[in-house]
């Protein structure tokens, strides 16, 4: 039996207010106080009442604000991406509100709820290491708030996203090492919850098989991206009876953590064991011993594209039907 549709009257009865108050609150009417609006939207969400007219009106009553949630601003990759986002957004008269998840699902959820309460016009996101589902982002869609993901994008969900060509980049990295005569190659990957980790692993596997390199399951390690866990995993690789000759790392930070651990064990990075990584961060130019090579992912351009796509969605006519876009940016292996 089909469940009857929730009405504005039911929301009004739940809150003990008039139907007109609920109607105006759903239309973001200036005569309705913020507290009342928040209560109305909370009950609407609880009762699964998400009328299309409300979403349209929310979209029309713009705040000229874009929300951005990402893992860590301290990481140069995300700082560069933010610069690209701001350059595009500010030119169109929008403000940017930035929130860091710090790879915590709880913090990411709080950011999303804050964006909804603030009535942002759109959201750009790079998901946390703990994010395994897309349901929390559905709340944005329910309120008519468009969202574009970049770099770290949800798995197996048709959404608007901007990402690098990671599979090809990982393959190219292994081919680079194989051309130098290296055969035993490990991978220090990130959390299995991230699609970009699957893509790194796929490129790694493809290269090993097609180039005839030995496939050793023990050479595949996943880290939570912290210094502590990365140090533990590189120690496990170094303790093997036949340790790898080279390691492909999730990013430059993971490579630097692993290389530092090697130094503490008296092993000379990029001499006794080689390192290749992702991101090609500017900071590596100031290191005496940077990774042998790093994949340039063009973070600034990724941020630009994500912002341009979001504005395109925001400016689209209300009655238009837009198919989710998957924009792939080419990468480049940079040899140091």
C-alpha positions as CSV (number, residue, x, y, z in Angstrom):
1,X,0.0,0.0,0.0
2,X,1.4,3.4,-1.0
3,X,2.2,5.7,1.9
4,X,0.2,9.0,1.7
5,X,2.2,12.1,1.1
6,X,2.9,14.4,4.0
7,X,1.2,17.8,3.8
8,X,2.0,21.3,5.1
9,X,-0.9,20.9,7.5
10,X,0.8,17.9,9.2
11,X,3.9,19.9,9.7
12,X,1.9,22.8,11.2
13,X,0.1,20.4,13.5
14,X,3.4,18.9,14.6
15,X,4.8,22.3,15.5
16,X,1.6,23.9,16.8
17,X,1.8,26.8,14.3
18,X,-0.4,28.0,11.4
19,X,-0.3,26.5,7.9
20,X,0.6,29.9,6.5
21,X,3.6,30.1,8.9
22,X,4.9,26.7,7.6
23,X,4.3,27.8,4.0
24,X,6.2,31.0,4.4
25,X,9.0,29.3,6.3
26,X,9.4,26.8,3.4
27,X,9.6,29.7,1.0
28,X,12.3,31.4,3.2
29,X,10.0,34.4,3.7
30,X,11.8,37.3,5.5
31,X,8.9,37.8,7.9
32,X,9.5,34.3,9.5
33,X,12.3,34.2,12.1
34,X,15.3,32.0,11.7
35,X,14.4,29.8,14.6
36,X,11.0,29.0,13.2
37,X,12.4,28.3,9.8
38,X,14.9,25.9,11.3
39,X,12.1,24.1,13.2
40,X,9.9,23.8,10.1
41,X,12.7,22.4,8.0
42,X,13.7,20.0,10.8
43,X,10.1,18.6,11.0
44,X,9.9,18.6,7.2
45,X,13.0,16.4,7.1
46,X,11.7,14.1,9.9
47,X,8.4,13.6,8.0
48,X,10.2,13.2,4.7
49,X,8.4,16.2,3.3
50,X,10.6,17.7,0.6
51,X,8.3,19.6,-1.9
52,X,9.8,20.6,-5.2
53,X,8.5,24.2,-4.9
54,X,10.5,24.6,-1.7
55,X,13.6,23.5,-3.5
56,X,13.0,25.9,-6.3
57,X,12.3,28.8,-3.9
58,X,15.4,28.0,-1.9
59,X,17.4,28.2,-5.1
60,X,15.8,31.6,-6.1
61,X,16.5,33.1,-2.7
62,X,20.2,33.1,-3.1
63,X,22.7,34.0,-0.4
64,X,25.7,34.3,-2.8
65,X,27.6,31.8,-0.6
66,X,29.3,28.6,-1.6
67,X,30.2,26.0,1.0
68,X,33.4,24.0,0.6
69,X,34.2,20.9,2.7
70,X,37.5,19.2,2.4
71,X,39.9,17.0,4.5
72,X,42.8,19.3,5.4
73,X,43.6,22.9,4.5
74,X,47.2,22.2,5.8
75,X,47.7,19.9,2.7
76,X,49.1,22.0,-0.1
77,X,47.0,20.1,-2.6
78,X,43.7,21.3,-1.0
79,X,45.1,24.8,-0.5
80,X,45.8,25.0,-4.2
81,X,42.3,23.7,-5.0
82,X,40.7,26.3,-2.8
83,X,42.7,29.0,-4.6
84,X,41.2,27.8,-7.9
85,X,37.7,27.6,-6.4
86,X,37.9,31.1,-4.9
87,X,39.3,32.7,-8.1
88,X,36.3,31.5,-10.1
89,X,33.7,32.0,-7.3
90,X,34.7,35.5,-6.3
91,X,34.7,36.7,-9.9
92,X,31.0,35.9,-10.0
93,X,30.3,37.8,-6.7
94,X,30.1,34.7,-4.4
95,X,31.6,34.2,-1.0
96,X,33.2,31.0,0.1
97,X,32.7,29.3,3.4
98,X,35.3,26.6,4.1
99,X,35.0,23.7,6.5
100,X,37.6,21.0,7.2
101,X,36.5,17.4,7.9
102,X,40.0,16.4,9.1
103,X,39.0,13.0,7.6
104,X,36.3,12.7,10.2
105,X,32.8,11.6,9.1
106,X,31.2,13.3,12.1
107,X,32.9,16.6,11.3
108,X,31.9,16.3,7.6
109,X,28.2,15.7,8.6
110,X,28.3,18.8,10.9
111,X,29.6,20.8,7.9
112,X,26.8,19.7,5.7
113,X,24.2,20.5,8.3
114,X,25.8,23.9,8.8
115,X,25.7,24.6,5.0
116,X,22.0,23.7,5.0
117,X,21.2,26.0,7.9
118,X,23.2,28.8,6.3
119,X,21.2,28.3,3.0
120,X,24.3,28.2,0.9
121,X,23.7,28.2,-2.9
122,X,25.9,25.2,-3.6
123,X,28.6,23.0,-2.2
124,X,31.9,21.7,-3.4
125,X,33.3,18.7,-1.5
126,X,36.2,16.3,-1.3
127,X,35.1,13.5,1.0
128,X,36.7,12.4,4.3
129,X,38.7,9.1,4.7
130,X,35.8,7.8,6.9
131,X,33.1,8.4,4.3
132,X,31.7,5.2,2.9
133,X,28.2,6.2,2.0
134,X,26.5,9.1,0.1
135,X,23.4,9.4,2.2
136,X,24.6,12.4,4.2
137,X,25.0,14.4,1.0
138,X,21.5,13.6,0.0
139,X,20.3,16.1,2.5
140,X,21.8,18.9,0.4
141,X,19.9,17.5,-2.7
142,X,16.7,17.4,-0.6
143,X,16.9,21.1,0.0
144,X,17.7,21.9,-3.6
145,X,21.4,22.6,-2.9
146,X,23.6,21.4,-5.9
147,X,26.9,19.7,-5.1
148,X,30.1,19.0,-7.0
149,X,32.8,16.6,-5.7
150,X,36.5,16.9,-6.6
151,X,39.5,14.6,-6.2
152,X,38.0,12.4,-3.4
153,X,34.6,11.5,-4.9
154,X,32.0,9.0,-3.7
155,X,32.1,5.4,-4.9
156,X,29.6,4.0,-7.3
157,X,27.3,7.0,-7.3
158,X,26.4,9.1,-10.3
159,X,27.2,12.6,-9.1
160,X,28.9,15.7,-10.5
161,X,32.6,15.2,-10.0
162,X,36.0,16.5,-11.1
163,X,39.0,14.1,-10.7
164,X,42.4,13.2,-12.0
165,X,43.2,10.3,-14.4
166,X,44.6,8.3,-11.5
167,X,44.6,4.8,-13.0
168,X,46.8,5.9,-15.9
169,X,49.0,7.9,-13.5
170,X,49.6,4.9,-11.3
171,X,50.4,2.8,-14.4
172,X,52.8,5.4,-15.7
173,X,54.6,5.5,-12.3
174,X,55.2,1.8,-12.2
175,X,56.4,1.8,-15.8
176,X,58.8,4.6,-14.9
177,X,60.3,2.4,-12.2
178,X,60.4,-0.7,-14.4
179,X,62.3,1.3,-17.0
180,X,65.0,1.9,-14.4
181,X,65.3,-1.9,-13.8
182,X,63.2,-2.0,-10.7
183,X,61.1,-5.2,-10.3
184,X,60.0,-5.5,-6.7
185,X,57.5,-2.6,-6.2
186,X,55.2,-2.0,-3.3
187,X,52.3,0.4,-2.8
188,X,51.5,2.5,0.3
189,X,47.9,3.3,-0.5
190,X,45.3,5.3,1.4
191,X,42.0,4.1,3.0
192,X,40.0,1.5,1.0
193,X,36.9,3.7,1.4
194,X,38.2,6.2,-1.1
195,X,37.7,5.7,-4.9
196,X,41.0,7.3,-5.6
197,X,42.7,4.5,-3.7
198,X,40.9,1.9,-5.8
199,X,42.1,3.8,-8.9
200,X,45.7,3.8,-7.6
201,X,45.5,0.1,-6.9
202,X,44.0,-0.7,-10.3
203,X,46.8,1.2,-12.1
204,X,49.3,-0.6,-10.0
205,X,47.9,-4.0,-10.7
206,X,47.5,-3.4,-14.4
207,X,51.1,-2.2,-14.7
208,X,52.5,-5.2,-12.7
209,X,50.7,-7.7,-14.9
210,X,51.3,-6.0,-18.3
211,X,55.0,-5.3,-17.6
212,X,55.6,-8.9,-16.3
213,X,56.6,-7.7,-12.8
214,X,56.2,-10.0,-9.7
215,X,52.8,-9.7,-8.0
216,X,53.3,-10.0,-4.2
217,X,50.2,-9.5,-2.1
218,X,52.3,-8.5,0.9
219,X,53.6,-5.5,-1.0
220,X,50.1,-3.9,-0.9
221,X,49.6,-1.8,2.2
222,X,46.8,0.7,3.1
223,X,47.3,3.5,5.6
224,X,45.0,5.9,7.3
225,X,47.3,8.7,6.0
226,X,48.7,9.5,9.4
227,X,52.5,9.6,10.1
228,X,52.1,6.8,12.7
229,X,50.3,4.3,10.5
230,X,52.5,5.1,7.5
231,X,55.6,4.4,9.6
232,X,54.1,1.1,10.8
233,X,53.4,0.0,7.3
234,X,56.8,0.9,5.8
235,X,58.4,-1.0,8.7
236,X,56.4,-4.0,7.7
237,X,57.6,-3.8,4.1
238,X,61.2,-3.3,5.2
239,X,61.0,-6.3,7.6
240,X,60.1,-8.7,4.8
241,X,62.6,-11.4,3.8
242,X,62.6,-9.9,0.3
243,X,61.7,-6.2,0.8
244,X,60.6,-4.1,-2.2
245,X,63.1,-2.0,-4.2
246,X,60.6,0.8,-4.6
247,X,57.3,2.1,-3.2
248,X,54.5,3.9,-4.9
249,X,52.9,6.2,-2.2
250,X,49.4,7.7,-2.0
251,X,50.7,11.2,-1.9
252,X,53.8,13.3,-1.1
253,X,53.0,13.4,2.6
254,X,52.8,9.6,2.9
255,X,56.1,9.4,0.9
256,X,57.8,11.9,3.3
257,X,56.6,10.0,6.4
258,X,57.8,6.7,4.9
259,X,61.2,8.2,3.9
260,X,61.7,9.7,7.4
261,X,61.1,6.3,8.9
262,X,63.6,4.8,6.5
263,X,66.2,7.3,7.6
264,X,65.6,6.4,11.3
265,X,66.4,2.8,10.4
266,X,69.6,3.7,8.6
267,X,68.1,3.2,5.1
268,X,68.8,5.9,2.6
269,X,65.7,6.9,0.6
270,X,66.0,6.9,-3.2
271,X,69.2,5.0,-2.9
272,X,68.5,1.9,-0.9
273,X,64.8,2.1,-1.7
274,X,63.1,4.3,-4.2
275,X,59.9,6.4,-3.8
276,X,57.3,7.7,-6.2
277,X,54.2,9.6,-5.1
278,X,51.2,11.7,-6.1
279,X,50.5,15.5,-5.9
280,X,53.9,16.9,-6.8
281,X,53.6,19.5,-4.0
282,X,55.8,22.7,-4.3
283,X,57.3,21.9,-0.9
284,X,59.2,18.9,-2.3
285,X,61.3,21.4,-4.3
286,X,62.9,22.5,-1.0
287,X,63.8,19.1,0.1
288,X,67.3,17.7,-0.2
289,X,65.9,14.3,-0.9
290,X,62.4,14.5,-2.4
291,X,60.6,11.5,-3.9
292,X,62.2,10.3,-7.1
293,X,59.1,11.3,-9.1
294,X,55.6,12.6,-8.3
295,X,52.4,12.7,-10.2
296,X,51.2,16.3,-10.9
297,X,47.4,16.3,-10.3
298,X,46.9,20.0,-11.1
299,X,44.9,20.9,-8.0
300,X,44.3,24.5,-8.9
301,X,42.7,23.5,-12.3
302,X,40.7,20.9,-10.4
303,X,39.3,23.5,-8.1
304,X,38.6,25.8,-11.1
305,X,36.7,23.1,-12.9
306,X,34.7,22.2,-9.9
307,X,33.7,25.8,-9.3
308,X,32.8,26.4,-12.9
309,X,30.6,23.3,-13.0
310,X,28.8,24.3,-9.8
311,X,28.0,27.8,-11.1
312,X,26.8,26.2,-14.3
313,X,24.3,24.1,-12.3
314,X,23.3,27.0,-10.1
315,X,22.6,29.2,-13.2
316,X,20.7,26.6,-15.0
317,X,16.9,27.2,-15.5
318,X,14.8,25.7,-12.7
319,X,13.0,23.3,-15.1
320,X,16.1,22.0,-16.8
321,X,17.3,18.4,-16.3
322,X,21.1,18.1,-16.0
323,X,22.9,14.8,-16.3
324,X,25.8,14.4,-13.8
325,X,29.1,15.3,-15.3
326,X,32.4,13.3,-14.7
327,X,35.3,15.6,-15.7
328,X,38.7,13.9,-15.8
329,X,41.8,16.1,-15.7
330,X,45.0,14.6,-17.2
331,X,47.9,14.1,-14.9
332,X,51.7,14.3,-15.5
333,X,54.5,12.3,-13.9
334,X,57.2,14.8,-12.9
335,X,60.7,13.4,-12.4
336,X,62.7,15.3,-9.7
